[in-house]
Amino acid sequence: MLFFRSEEMVNEWCEANFTPRQPLIELDQLWNLSKAWYGNRMTPEARRPGPEEMREIFAKCGLEGPFWDPLSDHFG
Amino acid sequence: MDFDTDLKMAIYGHFAESAKSPTVFEMASALSAPEKEIFEGYGRLADQRVLVLNPDGETIRMAPPFAGIPTQHRVRVGDKEYFANCAWDALGIPAALHANAEIYSRCEQSKQPLHIVLEGRPFPVPCVIHFAVPAAQWWDDIVYT
């Protein structure tokens, strides 16, 4: 996961690196995702979320569709 | 707590306190356990995807969101400076520590510096984040996502 100054910079990087252009997310979305994913990381109970929990976390951050589905085998 | 949870807490506590990856010796001292048990614990935590080990199988490459090696994503919290594994983890460190932070990274295409100030939430800056790999494939190669 990399930072870019703009969508144009992402497109240039993808073209230069022969990498498919994937969905972009905004800084506020990434912050919400970080809080949901890592908020309890320093506690004994912390663990990697299971697939259903991942789907719920992504959905709350507005990240839905095959790209964000941890069990998807279709990334179209 | 069981041994692996104690070990996990010691690893994360060490990262948070020192901003560095712990050595096996440091973890053995912290848990009053033989180094062999620490190695074995590392292996189990890696199997659970709590840690990513370096190719030597003995040192920690990632205890997400913390990076055990220098990266392009630096996160300043108070008087400490951490390395993060990726853009997500750069915000993950203040989220995990429940702290304000300043993030120093770069635009991957232009290589221009990117400075994000986070006080309760990130102050807006011209910036987007690109996830190159779908979620279902992240652990095929967690270093490249």
Backbone of each chain as ProteinMPNN parsed JSONL, in Angstrom:
{"seq_chain_A": "MLFFRSEEMVNEWCEANFTPRQPLIELDQLWNLSKAWYGNRMTPEARRPGPEEMREIFAKCGLEGPFWDPLSDHFG", "coords_chain_A": {"N_chain_A": [[0.848, -1.181, 0.0], [0.727, 2.061, -1.014], [1.579, 5.564, -0.858], [0.427, 8.303, -2.844], [0.629, 11.42, -4.555], [-1.484, 12.178, -6.166], [-4.25, 11.028, -8.215], [-3.408, 11.005, -10.827], [-0.667, 10.578, -10.54], [-0.737, 7.982, -9.561], [-1.727, 6.605, -11.799], [0.374, 6.995, -13.61], [2.417, 5.641, -12.294], [1.439, 2.997, -12.196], [1.382, 2.413, -14.924], [4.091, 2.629, -15.564], [5.125, 0.576, -14.07], [3.92, -1.674, -14.991], [1.647, -2.535, -13.676], [-1.586, -3.463, -12.665], [-4.133, -1.004, -12.405], [-5.649, -0.365, -9.395], [-8.37, -0.044, -6.942], [-8.551, 3.213, -5.419], [-7.976, 4.735, -2.231], [-9.021, 7.211, 0.13], [-7.382, 9.486, 2.419], [-8.76, 9.853, 4.876], [-10.411, 7.614, 4.855], [-8.483, 5.616, 5.044], [-7.518, 6.159, 7.572], [-9.762, 5.577, 9.161], [-9.946, 2.845, 8.608], [-7.52, 2.01, 9.695], [-7.877, 2.546, 12.424], [-9.962, 0.757, 13.012], [-8.735, -1.654, 12.434], [-6.314, -1.77, 13.819], [-6.757, -0.756, 16.335], [-6.949, -2.193, 18.767], [-4.533, -3.418, 18.957], [-2.447, -3.461, 20.796], [-3.266, -4.961, 22.897], [-3.855, -7.984, 24.87], [-5.899, -9.462, 23.703], [-5.838, -8.982, 21.028], [-5.968, -9.982, 17.632], [-5.597, -11.344, 14.338], [-8.196, -10.297, 12.203], [-10.925, -12.446, 11.247], [-12.273, -13.718, 8.07], [-15.044, -12.869, 7.85], [-15.142, -10.808, 9.719], [-13.278, -9.121, 8.566], [-14.619, -8.389, 6.209], [-16.727, -6.931, 7.352], [-15.361, -4.805, 8.596], [-14.148, -3.575, 6.351], [-16.442, -2.864, 4.932], [-17.623, -0.975, 6.639], [-15.876, 1.065, 6.257], [-16.469, 1.833, 3.777], [-15.484, 0.212, 1.801], [-16.045, -2.005, -0.487], [-16.884, -4.92, -2.494], [-15.377, -7.239, -4.881], [-12.583, -6.816, -4.779], [-12.016, -6.215, -2.148], [-12.804, -8.411, -0.805], [-11.925, -10.936, 1.324], [-12.021, -13.618, 0.687], [-12.475, -13.833, -1.948], [-12.199, -15.113, -5.286], [-12.276, -13.758, -7.495], [-11.329, -10.964, -9.123], [-12.148, -8.985, -10.771]], "CA_chain_A": [[0.0, 0.0, 0.0], [1.645, 3.193, -1.194], [1.036, 6.921, -0.966], [0.65, 9.073, -4.061], [0.129, 12.795, -4.453], [-2.724, 12.365, -6.926], [-4.663, 9.913, -9.057], [-2.547, 11.033, -12.014], [0.598, 9.932, -10.154], [-1.012, 6.538, -9.478], [-1.831, 6.076, -13.159], [1.727, 6.97, -14.191], [3.192, 4.583, -11.622], [0.925, 1.703, -12.649], [1.827, 2.213, -16.304], [5.55, 2.441, -15.569], [5.47, -0.671, -13.38], [3.113, -2.763, -15.566], [0.811, -2.984, -12.565], [-2.987, -3.064, -12.875], [-4.66, 0.051, -11.556], [-6.637, -0.901, -8.462], [-9.111, 1.053, -6.302], [-7.829, 4.168, -4.565], [-8.721, 5.163, -1.059], [-8.672, 8.538, 0.63], [-6.662, 9.472, 3.699], [-9.709, 9.65, 5.982], [-10.815, 6.201, 4.809], [-7.371, 4.81, 5.557], [-7.466, 6.374, 9.027], [-10.853, 4.785, 9.746], [-9.538, 1.447, 8.488], [-6.414, 1.788, 10.649], [-8.443, 2.5, 13.783], [-10.727, -0.482, 13.162], [-7.854, -2.826, 12.291], [-5.192, -1.773, 14.759], [-7.105, -0.059, 17.575], [-6.706, -2.997, 19.977], [-3.351, -4.233, 18.666], [-1.524, -3.538, 21.936], [-3.932, -5.7, 23.974], [-3.69, -9.445, 24.735], [-6.98, -10.042, 22.894], [-5.666, -8.637, 19.609], [-5.672, -11.072, 16.7], [-5.955, -10.98, 12.976], [-9.631, -10.538, 11.977], [-11.321, -13.499, 10.318], [-12.836, -13.186, 6.824], [-16.294, -12.129, 8.04], [-14.8, -9.549, 10.404], [-12.618, -8.254, 7.585], [-15.659, -7.827, 5.341], [-17.455, -5.912, 8.119], [-14.48, -3.633, 8.764], [-14.019, -2.895, 5.059], [-17.735, -2.267, 4.567], [-17.816, 0.235, 7.448], [-15.0, 2.1, 5.703], [-16.899, 2.101, 2.399], [-14.656, -0.584, 0.889], [-16.821, -3.201, -0.799], [-16.651, -5.477, -3.822], [-14.451, -8.372, -4.907], [-11.205, -6.453, -4.413], [-11.882, -6.163, -0.683], [-13.328, -9.645, -0.228], [-10.747, -11.764, 1.64], [-12.154, -14.982, 0.171], [-12.842, -13.788, -3.356], [-11.22, -15.544, -6.283], [-12.567, -12.968, -8.693], [-10.869, -9.607, -8.82], [-12.404, -8.184, -11.971]], "C_chain_A": [[0.886, 1.234, 0.0], [0.883, 4.51, -1.268], [1.363, 7.505, -2.346], [0.055, 10.454, -3.872], [-1.23, 12.964, -5.124], [-3.039, 11.095, -7.706], [-3.784, 9.834, -10.304], [-1.215, 10.338, -11.725], [0.419, 8.42, -10.051], [-1.026, 5.933, -10.881], [-0.452, 5.974, -13.814], [2.543, 5.824, -13.599], [2.746, 3.203, -12.089], [1.412, 1.396, -14.065], [3.318, 1.892, -16.34], [5.951, 1.099, -14.975], [4.65, -1.869, -13.855], [2.225, -3.393, -14.495], [-0.622, -2.554, -12.823], [-3.384, -1.958, -11.897], [-5.774, -0.535, -10.689], [-7.365, 0.268, -7.786], [-8.194, 1.94, -5.456], [-8.641, 4.412, -3.317], [-8.173, 6.484, -0.554], [-8.042, 8.414, 2.012], [-7.603, 9.226, 4.882], [-10.205, 8.198, 6.034], [-9.72, 5.314, 5.39], [-7.251, 4.96, 7.07], [-8.563, 5.567, 9.72], [-10.522, 3.285, 9.709], [-8.454, 1.119, 9.517], [-6.94, 1.681, 12.073], [-9.176, 1.18, 14.008], [-9.804, -1.704, 13.208], [-6.848, -2.913, 13.428], [-5.526, -1.195, 16.135], [-6.834, -0.848, 18.841], [-5.412, -3.804, 19.875], [-2.425, -4.407, 19.867], [-2.148, -4.297, 23.118], [-3.738, -7.205, 23.784], [-4.716, -10.063, 23.786], [-6.761, -9.839, 21.394], [-5.34, -9.88, 18.791], [-6.065, -10.602, 15.313], [-7.445, -11.254, 12.764], [-9.855, -11.691, 11.01], [-11.987, -12.887, 9.094], [-14.114, -12.368, 7.013], [-16.034, -10.777, 8.728], [-14.126, -8.579, 9.433], [-13.649, -7.586, 6.686], [-16.406, -6.691, 6.054], [-16.626, -4.638, 8.268], [-14.38, -2.855, 7.455], [-15.322, -2.176, 4.703], [-17.977, -0.976, 5.348], [-16.97, 1.391, 6.932], [-15.352, 2.401, 4.248], [-16.114, 1.314, 1.374], [-15.364, -1.906, 0.642], [-16.522, -3.659, -2.214], [-15.573, -6.54, -3.764], [-13.032, -8.02, -4.459], [-10.987, -6.54, -2.909], [-12.401, -7.43, -0.01], [-12.159, -10.596, 0.046], [-10.836, -13.183, 1.116], [-12.465, -15.001, -1.322], [-11.754, -14.409, -4.236], [-11.487, -14.824, -7.602], [-12.242, -11.506, -8.393], [-11.161, -8.634, -9.96], [-12.721, -6.753, -11.732]], "O_chain_A": [[1.697, 1.427, 0.906], [-0.277, 4.566, -1.676], [2.417, 7.24, -2.925], [-0.904, 10.634, -3.121], [-2.036, 13.794, -4.702], [-2.198, 10.205, -7.837], [-3.455, 8.747, -10.779], [-0.699, 9.6, -12.564], [1.319, 7.662, -10.412], [-0.422, 4.889, -11.125], [-0.148, 4.99, -14.488], [3.265, 5.127, -14.312], [3.579, 2.335, -12.349], [1.802, 0.269, -14.368], [3.751, 0.993, -17.06], [6.992, 0.544, -15.328], [4.663, -2.932, -13.235], [2.076, -4.613, -14.422], [-0.861, -1.397, -13.168], [-3.017, -1.982, -10.722], [-6.724, -1.128, -11.2], [-7.03, 1.429, -8.02], [-7.213, 1.483, -4.87], [-9.867, 4.307, -3.341], [-7.013, 6.826, -0.784], [-8.154, 7.385, 2.679], [-7.268, 8.466, 5.791], [-10.393, 7.632, 7.111], [-9.999, 4.376, 6.137], [-6.92, 4.002, 7.768], [-8.317, 4.942, 10.752], [-10.789, 2.557, 10.665], [-8.485, 0.056, 10.136], [-6.5, 0.825, 12.84], [-9.034, 0.556, 15.06], [-10.066, -2.664, 13.932], [-6.565, -3.997, 13.938], [-4.661, -1.151, 17.009], [-6.523, -0.266, 19.88], [-5.217, -4.764, 20.621], [-1.696, -5.396, 19.946], [-1.605, -4.271, 24.222], [-3.484, -7.66, 22.669], [-4.435, -11.072, 23.14], [-7.438, -10.469, 20.582], [-4.54, -10.72, 19.204], [-6.766, -9.605, 15.142], [-7.918, -12.337, 13.109], [-9.08, -11.892, 10.075], [-12.242, -11.683, 9.063], [-14.263, -11.303, 6.414], [-16.62, -9.755, 8.37], [-14.371, -7.373, 9.473], [-13.578, -6.385, 6.425], [-16.683, -5.645, 5.468], [-17.133, -3.532, 8.087], [-14.509, -1.631, 7.441], [-15.311, -1.036, 4.237], [-18.475, 0.004, 4.794], [-17.305, 2.557, 7.143], [-14.631, 3.129, 3.566], [-16.072, 1.691, 0.203], [-15.292, -2.82, 1.463], [-15.985, -2.909, -3.029], [-14.929, -6.727, -2.732], [-12.358, -8.836, -3.831], [-9.901, -6.896, -2.452], [-12.436, -7.513, 1.218], [-11.475, -11.018, -0.886], [-9.83, -13.893, 1.096], [-12.693, -16.065, -1.897], [-10.56, -14.257, -3.978], [-11.003, -15.217, -8.663], [-12.833, -10.901, -7.499], [-10.508, -7.599, -10.096], [-12.95, -6.004, -12.681]]}, "seq_chain_B": "MDFDTDLKMAIYGHFAESAKSPTVFEMASALSAPEKEIFEGYGRLADQRVLVLNPDGETIRMAPPFAGIPTQHRVRVGDKEYFANCAWDALGIPAALHANAEIYSRCEQSKQPLHIVLEGRPFPVPCVIHFAVPAAQWWDDIVYT", "coords_chain_B": {"N_chain_B": [[-2.252, -15.495, 31.137], [-1.275, -17.308, 28.182], [1.875, -18.731, 27.008], [2.461, -17.874, 24.344], [0.866, -15.602, 24.066], [1.956, -13.993, 26.061], [4.471, -13.68, 24.902], [3.83, -12.362, 22.515], [2.808, -9.955, 23.573], [5.107, -9.013, 24.814], [6.765, -8.601, 22.608], [5.341, -6.63, 21.137], [5.227, -4.646, 23.078], [7.937, -4.062, 23.315], [8.52, -3.044, 20.746], [6.868, -0.754, 20.82], [7.994, 0.694, 22.906], [10.736, 0.973, 22.333], [10.938, 1.44, 19.635], [12.164, -0.341, 18.014], [12.943, -3.557, 16.546], [12.782, -6.41, 18.628], [15.505, -8.369, 19.971], [16.139, -11.916, 20.019], [17.438, -12.583, 22.345], [16.712, -10.452, 24.023], [13.957, -10.919, 24.272], [14.003, -13.439, 25.443], [15.123, -12.785, 27.887], [13.172, -11.046, 28.87], [10.992, -12.724, 29.216], [12.001, -14.646, 30.821], [12.789, -17.102, 29.694], [14.108, -19.899, 27.827], [16.102, -19.322, 24.861], [15.457, -21.04, 22.799], [12.757, -21.588, 23.209], [11.704, -19.109, 22.636], [12.309, -18.834, 19.884], [10.694, -20.919, 18.912], [8.201, -19.943, 19.664], [8.105, -17.619, 18.089], [7.823, -18.842, 15.597], [5.271, -20.026, 15.835], [3.668, -17.724, 16.174], [4.138, -16.502, 13.759], [2.928, -18.353, 12.073], [0.314, -17.843, 12.778], [0.003, -15.453, 11.592], [0.616, -13.211, 13.023], [3.13, -12.232, 13.217], [5.769, -11.433, 10.874], [8.55, -13.087, 9.862], [12.088, -12.532, 9.256], [14.079, -13.863, 6.514], [15.952, -15.435, 7.859], [14.538, -16.672, 9.798], [14.631, -16.097, 12.444], [14.59, -13.492, 13.255], [12.54, -10.514, 13.505], [10.639, -9.299, 10.908], [8.244, -7.964, 10.487], [5.91, -6.768, 12.813], [3.024, -6.159, 12.541], [1.422, -3.028, 13.11], [4.114, -2.309, 13.077], [7.394, -2.02, 11.675], [10.228, -4.07, 11.391], [12.485, -3.38, 10.121], [14.286, -0.676, 8.483], [12.221, 1.553, 6.616], [10.504, 3.378, 3.961], [8.533, 4.74, 5.217], [8.167, 6.731, 7.835], [7.267, 7.263, 11.197], [6.552, 9.59, 13.53], [6.074, 9.726, 16.918], [5.601, 11.49, 19.705], [8.714, 11.564, 21.268], [9.713, 9.497, 19.83], [10.643, 7.572, 16.941], [9.231, 5.599, 14.552], [9.342, 2.876, 12.175], [7.161, 2.063, 9.548], [5.362, -0.559, 7.812], [3.982, -0.048, 5.468], [1.761, 2.217, 3.674], [-0.735, 1.981, 4.915], [-0.001, 0.888, 7.42], [1.478, 3.005, 8.353], [-0.421, 4.795, 9.247], [-1.508, 3.043, 10.935], [0.169, 2.769, 13.138], [-0.103, 5.164, 14.878], [-2.813, 4.615, 15.355], [-2.735, 2.181, 16.747], [-1.272, 2.918, 18.968], [-2.832, 4.848, 20.033], [-2.342, 7.602, 19.747], [-1.254, 10.925, 18.838], [0.464, 11.841, 15.796], [3.213, 12.333, 13.487], [3.698, 11.762, 10.12], [6.111, 10.775, 7.859], [6.64, 10.328, 4.595], [6.522, 9.427, 1.151], [5.519, 10.383, -2.181], [5.008, 7.761, -4.303], [5.414, 7.788, -7.054], [6.341, 10.392, -7.911], [8.286, 10.791, -6.054], [8.304, 12.862, -4.336], [8.427, 14.391, -1.091], [6.13, 13.46, 1.501], [4.158, 14.688, 3.997], [2.32, 14.036, 6.754], [0.215, 15.236, 9.172], [-1.166, 14.12, 12.112], [-3.669, 14.58, 14.254], [-5.801, 13.451, 16.314], [-7.227, 13.0, 13.969], [-6.175, 12.679, 10.532], [-4.771, 15.658, 9.173], [-5.979, 17.193, 6.235], [-4.233, 16.502, 3.239], [-2.912, 16.743, -0.101], [-3.357, 13.674, -1.384], [-3.548, 10.213, -2.161], [-4.224, 6.709, -1.669], [-2.955, 3.739, -2.899], [-3.857, 0.434, -3.224], [-2.202, -2.266, -4.249], [-2.705, -4.949, -4.439], [-5.298, -7.38, -4.292], [-7.412, -8.078, -1.418], [-7.703, -10.827, -0.867], [-5.335, -11.863, -1.674], [-3.305, -10.864, -0.15], [-1.651, -12.217, 1.686], [-0.183, -13.863, 0.094], [2.173, -12.701, -0.605], [3.161, -10.869, 1.672], [4.904, -8.793, 1.979], [4.82, -7.359, -0.359], [2.243, -5.475, -1.078]], "CA_chain_B": [[-2.009, -15.556, 29.692], [-0.387, -18.397, 27.777], [3.217, -18.283, 26.635], [2.485, -17.133, 23.075], [0.294, -14.258, 24.3], [3.004, -13.243, 26.771], [5.522, -13.334, 23.936], [3.288, -11.321, 21.626], [2.742, -8.69, 24.315], [6.485, -8.539, 25.024], [7.258, -8.101, 21.316], [4.688, -5.355, 20.821], [5.671, -3.667, 24.072], [9.305, -3.668, 22.96], [8.43, -2.143, 19.582], [6.274, 0.53, 21.216], [8.877, 1.405, 23.831], [12.075, 1.244, 21.786], [10.817, 1.682, 18.189], [13.052, -1.291, 17.331], [12.607, -4.973, 16.656], [13.527, -7.014, 19.74], [16.34, -9.543, 19.692], [15.706, -13.125, 20.737], [18.017, -12.487, 23.688], [15.875, -9.53, 24.81], [12.685, -11.582, 24.583], [14.29, -14.521, 26.393], [15.321, -12.138, 29.188], [11.898, -10.473, 29.321], [10.068, -13.799, 29.603], [12.74, -15.652, 31.607], [12.606, -18.363, 28.961], [15.242, -20.215, 26.952], [15.978, -18.765, 23.51], [14.793, -22.049, 21.951], [11.298, -21.398, 23.329], [11.361, -17.867, 21.923], [12.297, -19.179, 18.452], [9.503, -21.73, 18.627], [7.059, -19.024, 19.776], [8.103, -16.801, 16.866], [7.279, -19.666, 14.512], [3.806, -20.16, 15.998], [3.04, -16.415, 15.923], [4.195, -16.285, 12.304], [1.882, -19.202, 11.488], [-0.971, -17.169, 13.025], [0.082, -14.179, 10.876], [0.826, -12.107, 13.965], [4.466, -11.742, 12.881], [6.448, -11.889, 9.667], [9.964, -13.229, 10.199], [13.064, -12.405, 8.18], [14.424, -15.191, 5.96], [16.724, -16.238, 8.818], [13.586, -17.364, 10.666], [14.961, -15.817, 13.844], [14.393, -12.071, 13.565], [11.196, -10.079, 13.125], [10.549, -8.318, 9.819], [7.031, -7.172, 10.731], [4.889, -7.033, 13.815], [2.168, -5.075, 12.035], [1.886, -2.119, 12.059], [5.514, -1.941, 13.219], [8.373, -2.668, 10.802], [11.482, -4.386, 12.074], [13.602, -2.896, 9.299], [14.001, 0.678, 7.987], [11.375, 1.653, 5.426], [10.29, 4.763, 3.524], [7.435, 5.311, 5.996], [8.606, 7.002, 9.204], [6.149, 7.77, 12.005], [7.041, 10.194, 14.775], [5.099, 9.824, 18.021], [6.375, 12.04, 20.813], [10.149, 11.619, 20.955], [10.108, 8.238, 19.201], [10.385, 7.47, 15.508], [9.005, 4.206, 14.159], [9.184, 2.56, 10.763], [5.929, 1.332, 9.233], [5.544, -1.466, 6.679], [3.292, 0.423, 4.269], [0.957, 3.412, 3.949], [-1.76, 1.611, 5.912], [0.625, 0.755, 8.734], [1.931, 4.327, 8.806], [-1.527, 5.29, 10.065], [-1.784, 2.006, 11.93], [0.961, 2.971, 14.365], [-0.849, 6.02, 15.815], [-4.072, 3.953, 15.744], [-2.421, 1.169, 17.757], [-0.761, 3.572, 20.182], [-3.822, 5.857, 20.439], [-1.506, 8.788, 19.918], [-1.052, 11.784, 17.685], [1.704, 11.443, 15.107], [3.572, 12.947, 12.208], [4.13, 10.716, 9.206], [6.998, 11.248, 6.802], [6.753, 9.302, 3.576], [6.748, 10.044, -0.16], [4.707, 9.954, -3.318], [5.816, 6.692, -4.899], [5.751, 8.087, -8.44], [7.167, 11.608, -8.05], [9.296, 10.734, -4.977], [8.205, 14.066, -3.515], [8.105, 14.057, 0.306], [4.744, 13.579, 1.94], [4.146, 14.895, 5.447], [0.942, 13.975, 7.249], [0.07, 15.519, 10.6], [-2.357, 13.429, 12.609], [-4.069, 14.988, 15.613], [-7.174, 12.949, 16.376], [-7.461, 12.522, 12.608], [-5.154, 13.307, 9.681], [-5.079, 16.906, 8.493], [-6.026, 16.905, 4.793], [-3.135, 16.849, 2.333], [-3.146, 16.085, -1.393], [-2.826, 12.332, -1.185], [-4.41, 9.038, -2.268], [-3.508, 5.48, -1.341], [-3.215, 2.678, -3.873], [-3.629, -0.944, -2.793], [-1.874, -2.932, -5.511], [-3.055, -6.378, -4.403], [-6.599, -7.638, -3.656], [-7.335, -8.572, -0.038], [-7.573, -12.283, -0.804], [-3.964, -12.27, -2.043], [-2.304, -10.139, 0.636], [-0.677, -13.071, 2.364], [0.665, -14.581, -0.862], [3.471, -12.034, -0.415], [2.724, -9.749, 2.501], [5.842, -7.671, 1.847], [4.361, -6.575, -1.504], [0.787, -5.367, -1.149]], "C_chain_B": [[-1.101, -16.736, 29.371], [0.938, -17.821, 27.261], [3.214, -17.433, 25.365], [1.889, -15.731, 23.231], [1.296, -13.394, 25.07], [4.091, -12.772, 25.797], [5.055, -12.224, 22.998], [3.273, -9.968, 22.327], [4.139, -8.116, 24.541], [7.058, -7.957, 23.736], [6.662, -6.728, 21.013], [5.088, -4.266, 21.818], [7.064, -3.162, 23.761], [9.291, -2.713, 21.774], [7.931, -0.761, 20.02], [7.261, 1.36, 22.039], [10.174, 1.85, 23.165], [12.056, 1.647, 20.317], [11.755, 0.769, 17.4], [12.516, -2.713, 17.486], [13.409, -5.587, 17.798], [14.44, -8.138, 19.252], [15.758, -10.739, 20.454], [16.219, -13.078, 22.172], [17.15, -11.587, 24.578], [14.547, -10.171, 25.196], [12.888, -12.726, 25.579], [14.46, -13.942, 27.797], [13.985, -11.653, 29.743], [10.957, -11.555, 29.851], [10.725, -14.86, 30.482], [12.568, -17.038, 31.003], [13.851, -18.634, 28.119], [15.02, -19.66, 25.541], [15.256, -19.746, 22.574], [13.274, -21.875, 22.008], [10.848, -20.13, 22.624], [11.309, -18.138, 20.422], [11.022, -19.939, 18.094], [8.237, -20.864, 18.694], [6.961, -18.116, 18.565], [7.446, -17.579, 15.721], [5.769, -19.796, 14.613], [3.1, -18.837, 15.71], [3.079, -16.074, 14.429], [3.128, -17.121, 11.604], [0.502, -18.569, 11.658], [-1.051, -15.807, 12.325], [0.112, -12.986, 11.825], [2.161, -11.437, 13.657], [4.829, -12.176, 11.463], [7.937, -11.918, 10.012], [10.838, -12.945, 8.98], [13.427, -13.8, 7.678], [15.249, -16.055, 6.911], [15.82, -17.012, 9.775], [13.742, -17.034, 12.135], [14.74, -14.361, 14.237], [13.098, -11.592, 12.933], [11.257, -9.001, 12.047], [9.358, -7.385, 10.059], [6.322, -7.681, 11.974], [3.866, -5.935, 13.537], [1.409, -4.332, 13.133], [3.373, -1.765, 12.122], [6.379, -2.709, 12.216], [9.647, -2.902, 11.59], [12.702, -3.964, 11.299], [13.27, -1.474, 8.843], [13.17, 0.642, 6.708], [11.231, 3.131, 5.05], [9.196, 5.465, 4.33], [7.885, 5.487, 7.448], [7.452, 7.666, 9.96], [6.699, 8.302, 13.322], [5.886, 10.324, 15.765], [5.879, 10.283, 19.249], [7.835, 12.124, 20.431], [10.635, 10.33, 20.284], [9.805, 8.27, 17.7], [10.363, 6.001, 15.094], [9.088, 4.093, 12.644], [7.907, 1.741, 10.594], [6.147, 0.516, 7.963], [4.986, -0.916, 5.376], [2.486, 1.665, 4.654], [-0.09, 3.13, 5.036], [-1.14, 1.561, 7.306], [1.166, 2.08, 9.259], [0.839, 4.995, 9.645], [-1.891, 4.29, 11.155], [-1.02, 2.2, 13.227], [0.274, 3.961, 15.315], [-2.184, 5.41, 16.235], [-3.815, 2.939, 16.849], [-2.001, 1.814, 19.08], [-1.741, 4.597, 20.743], [-3.118, 7.178, 20.726], [-1.549, 9.644, 18.665], [0.303, 11.448, 17.065], [1.981, 12.369, 13.938], [4.178, 11.85, 11.345], [4.955, 11.354, 8.1], [7.172, 10.115, 5.802], [6.999, 10.014, 2.245], [5.676, 9.594, -1.125], [5.548, 8.948, -4.094], [6.204, 6.996, -6.339], [6.696, 9.285, -8.548], [8.342, 11.612, -7.087], [9.308, 12.014, -4.14], [7.842, 13.683, -2.081], [6.632, 14.281, 0.607], [4.758, 13.652, 3.469], [2.694, 14.948, 5.896], [0.958, 14.228, 8.749], [-1.243, 14.916, 11.059], [-2.613, 13.855, 14.057], [-5.543, 14.635, 15.77], [-7.612, 12.366, 15.052], [-6.415, 13.211, 11.727], [-5.63, 14.636, 9.115], [-5.044, 16.635, 6.988], [-4.753, 17.369, 4.078], [-3.449, 16.194, 0.995], [-2.521, 14.702, -1.389], [-3.904, 11.293, -1.452], [-3.553, 7.812, -1.985], [-3.935, 4.405, -2.325], [-2.862, 1.327, -3.257], [-3.395, -1.74, -4.07], [-2.408, -4.353, -5.594], [-4.408, -6.566, -3.713], [-6.441, -8.308, -2.291], [-7.089, -10.081, 0.032], [-6.147, -12.753, -1.1], [-2.901, -11.622, -1.164], [-1.233, -11.035, 1.216], [0.07, -13.991, 1.416], [2.081, -14.022, -0.783], [3.186, -10.752, 0.356], [3.676, -8.558, 2.417], [5.436, -6.775, 0.681], [2.844, -6.577, -1.537], [0.439, -3.991, -1.704]], "O_chain_B": [[-0.26, -17.121, 30.184], [1.097, -16.61, 27.103], [3.878, -16.398, 25.305], [2.355, -14.783, 22.598], [1.466, -12.212, 24.77], [4.56, -11.635, 25.859], [5.788, -11.273, 22.724], [3.674, -8.958, 21.75], [4.342, -6.904, 24.474], [7.754, -6.942, 23.764], [7.38, -5.787, 20.677], [5.265, -3.107, 21.443], [7.35, -1.976, 23.921], [9.971, -1.687, 21.793], [8.497, 0.264, 19.64], [7.346, 2.578, 21.881], [10.655, 2.959, 23.398], [13.058, 2.146, 19.803], [12.101, 1.065, 16.256], [11.76, -3.026, 18.405], [14.602, -5.313, 17.923], [14.165, -8.775, 18.235], [14.99, -10.58, 21.403], [15.521, -13.481, 23.102], [16.888, -11.914, 25.736], [14.066, -9.988, 26.314], [12.049, -12.954, 26.451], [14.002, -14.53, 28.777], [13.695, -11.823, 30.927], [10.219, -11.333, 30.811], [10.092, -15.851, 30.847], [12.25, -18.007, 31.693], [14.565, -17.705, 27.743], [13.882, -19.544, 25.087], [14.533, -19.33, 21.669], [12.588, -21.998, 20.993], [9.746, -20.074, 22.077], [10.364, -17.718, 19.754], [10.361, -19.637, 17.101], [7.32, -21.026, 17.889], [5.866, -17.863, 18.064], [6.624, -17.043, 14.978], [5.063, -19.69, 13.611], [2.047, -18.825, 15.071], [2.165, -15.437, 13.905], [2.496, -16.658, 10.654], [-0.372, -18.728, 10.805], [-2.047, -15.095, 12.45], [-0.316, -11.888, 11.471], [2.308, -10.225, 13.815], [4.283, -13.14, 10.926], [8.512, -10.902, 10.404], [10.407, -13.091, 7.837], [13.123, -14.799, 8.329], [15.248, -17.28, 6.786], [16.283, -17.906, 10.482], [13.068, -17.62, 12.982], [14.706, -14.035, 15.423], [12.613, -12.171, 11.96], [11.844, -7.937, 12.242], [9.454, -6.174, 9.859], [6.156, -8.887, 12.156], [3.846, -4.907, 14.214], [0.811, -4.968, 14.002], [3.847, -0.989, 11.292], [6.137, -3.884, 11.941], [10.09, -2.045, 12.355], [13.831, -4.159, 11.752], [12.099, -1.097, 8.816], [13.391, -0.194, 5.832], [11.762, 4.013, 5.725], [8.961, 6.659, 4.143], [7.974, 4.516, 8.2], [6.754, 8.523, 9.42], [7.245, 7.549, 14.128], [4.865, 10.95, 15.479], [6.718, 9.548, 19.769], [8.173, 12.688, 19.391], [11.841, 10.101, 20.183], [8.848, 8.903, 17.254], [11.338, 5.27, 15.265], [8.928, 5.078, 11.923], [7.613, 0.849, 11.389], [7.0, 0.848, 7.14], [5.459, -1.273, 4.297], [2.519, 2.109, 5.801], [-0.295, 3.932, 5.947], [-1.686, 2.121, 8.256], [1.3, 2.263, 10.469], [1.132, 5.675, 10.628], [-2.501, 4.643, 12.164], [-1.507, 1.838, 14.297], [0.08, 3.619, 16.482], [-2.647, 5.654, 17.35], [-4.599, 2.847, 17.795], [-2.329, 1.324, 20.16], [-1.505, 5.156, 21.814], [-3.277, 7.78, 21.788], [-1.84, 9.158, 17.572], [1.169, 10.856, 17.709], [1.101, 13.089, 13.466], [5.056, 11.107, 11.783], [4.548, 12.341, 7.487], [7.766, 9.082, 6.108], [7.613, 11.08, 2.214], [5.015, 8.574, -0.925], [6.672, 9.251, -4.495], [7.233, 6.507, -6.806], [7.735, 9.199, -9.203], [9.298, 12.363, -7.284], [10.213, 12.224, -3.332], [7.049, 12.767, -1.864], [5.984, 15.165, 0.047], [5.306, 12.776, 4.139], [1.933, 15.813, 5.461], [1.63, 13.522, 9.502], [-2.296, 15.165, 10.473], [-1.848, 13.517, 14.96], [-6.422, 15.416, 15.406], [-8.296, 11.343, 15.017], [-5.831, 14.216, 12.133], [-6.758, 14.739, 8.633], [-4.163, 15.917, 6.516], [-4.271, 18.482, 4.291], [-4.172, 15.199, 0.95], [-1.298, 14.569, -1.391], [-5.046, 11.46, -1.024], [-2.325, 7.864, -2.05], [-5.126, 4.19, -2.554], [-1.732, 1.099, -2.828], [-4.304, -1.873, -4.889], [-2.551, -4.904, -6.685], [-4.646, -5.976, -2.66], [-5.464, -9.014, -2.043], [-6.349, -10.552, 0.895], [-5.791, -13.897, -0.814], [-1.709, -11.809, -1.408], [-0.055, -10.677, 1.242], [0.872, -14.813, 1.859], [3.061, -14.76, -0.881], [2.995, -9.687, -0.232], [3.294, -7.436, 2.749], [5.675, -5.568, 0.716], [2.226, -7.55, -1.968], [-0.738, -3.665, -1.856]]}, "name": "protein", "num_of_chains": 2, "seq": "MLFFRSEEMVNEWCEANFTPRQPLIELDQLWNLSKAWYGNRMTPEARRPGPEEMREIFAKCGLEGPFWDPLSDHFGMDFDTDLKMAIYGHFAESAKSPTVFEMASALSAPEKEIFEGYGRLADQRVLVLNPDGETIRMAPPFAGIPTQHRVRVGDKEYFANCAWDALGIPAALHANAEIYSRCEQSKQPLHIVLEGRPFPVPCVIHFAVPAAQWWDDIVYT"}
